[in-house]
């Protein structure tokens, strides 16, 4: 699974509507409304690297009100949640 973190600048008067439209896309797992330079951050998860082109410039960037995107592809994921689950395998609660 390939994970991309997409930083998104939007029309500020439509942030909630744009966030909902992005969150409704199949390959988008979460959308966060944030402070700072960008208005939204979307987590995109796809099976193949080429699929990112279909999702980000092909669908996210075409949503009305999306002004710019900046995409970062994850090399590796580190998560406390994942580590706890791995160590709990085979243990009875």
C-alpha positions as CSV (number, residue, x, y, z in Angstrom):
1,X,0.0,0.0,0.0
2,X,1.4,3.4,-1.0
3,X,0.5,6.3,1.3
4,X,0.6,10.0,0.2
5,X,0.1,13.0,2.4
6,X,-1.5,15.7,0.3
7,X,-1.3,19.3,1.6
8,X,-4.2,21.3,0.0
9,X,-4.8,25.0,-0.4
10,X,-8.5,25.9,-0.9
11,X,-11.0,28.7,-1.2
12,X,-11.3,29.6,2.5
13,X,-15.0,30.2,2.3
14,X,-15.6,26.6,1.2
15,X,-13.2,24.5,3.4
16,X,-15.9,22.2,4.9
17,X,-17.6,21.5,1.6
18,X,-14.2,20.8,-0.1
19,X,-13.1,18.6,2.7
20,X,-16.3,16.5,2.5
21,X,-15.9,16.2,-1.3
22,X,-12.3,15.0,-0.9
23,X,-13.2,12.6,2.0
24,X,-15.8,11.0,-0.3
25,X,-13.2,9.8,-2.8
26,X,-12.4,6.1,-2.7
27,X,-8.7,6.3,-2.0
28,X,-8.8,9.0,0.6
29,X,-8.8,7.6,4.1
30,X,-8.8,10.9,6.1
31,X,-9.0,14.6,5.6
32,X,-7.9,17.1,8.3
33,X,-8.8,20.8,8.5
34,X,-5.6,22.4,9.7
35,X,-4.0,25.8,10.6
36,X,-1.0,27.2,8.8
37,X,0.0,27.6,5.1
38,X,-2.4,24.9,4.0
39,X,-6.1,24.5,4.7
40,X,-6.5,20.7,4.4
41,X,-4.4,17.6,4.7
42,X,-5.6,14.4,3.0
43,X,-4.2,10.9,3.5
44,X,-4.4,9.0,0.2
45,X,-3.7,5.2,0.1
46,X,-3.4,3.4,-3.2
47,X,-2.2,0.0,-4.3
48,X,0.1,1.2,-7.1
49,X,2.3,4.4,-7.5
50,X,0.6,5.2,-10.8
51,X,-2.8,5.3,-9.0
52,X,-1.7,8.5,-7.3
53,X,-2.0,10.3,-10.6
54,X,-5.6,9.2,-10.9
55,X,-6.5,10.4,-7.4
56,X,-4.5,13.6,-6.8
57,X,-4.3,15.5,-10.1
58,X,-7.1,13.5,-11.6
59,X,-9.7,13.9,-8.9
60,X,-8.6,16.0,-5.9
61,X,-7.2,18.9,-7.9
62,X,-10.4,19.0,-10.0
63,X,-12.7,19.6,-7.1
64,X,-14.1,23.2,-7.3
65,X,-12.3,25.4,-4.8
66,X,-9.0,23.4,-4.6
67,X,-6.4,25.9,-5.5
68,X,-3.1,24.0,-5.1
69,X,-1.7,20.7,-3.8
70,X,1.7,19.6,-2.4
71,X,2.1,15.8,-2.3
72,X,4.5,13.8,-0.1
73,X,4.8,10.1,-0.6
74,X,5.7,8.1,2.5
75,X,8.7,5.7,2.4
76,X,7.7,3.9,5.6
77,X,5.0,4.2,8.3
78,X,5.7,4.2,12.0
79,X,2.8,4.0,14.4
80,X,2.5,3.3,18.1
81,X,-0.9,1.6,17.3
82,X,0.7,-0.8,14.9
83,X,3.5,-1.6,17.3
84,X,1.1,-2.4,20.2
85,X,-1.0,-4.7,17.9
86,X,2.2,-6.6,16.8
87,X,3.3,-7.2,20.3
88,X,-0.2,-8.3,21.4
89,X,-0.4,-11.1,18.8
90,X,-1.0,-14.4,20.6
91,X,-1.6,-12.9,24.0
92,X,-4.8,-13.5,25.8
93,X,-6.5,-10.5,27.3
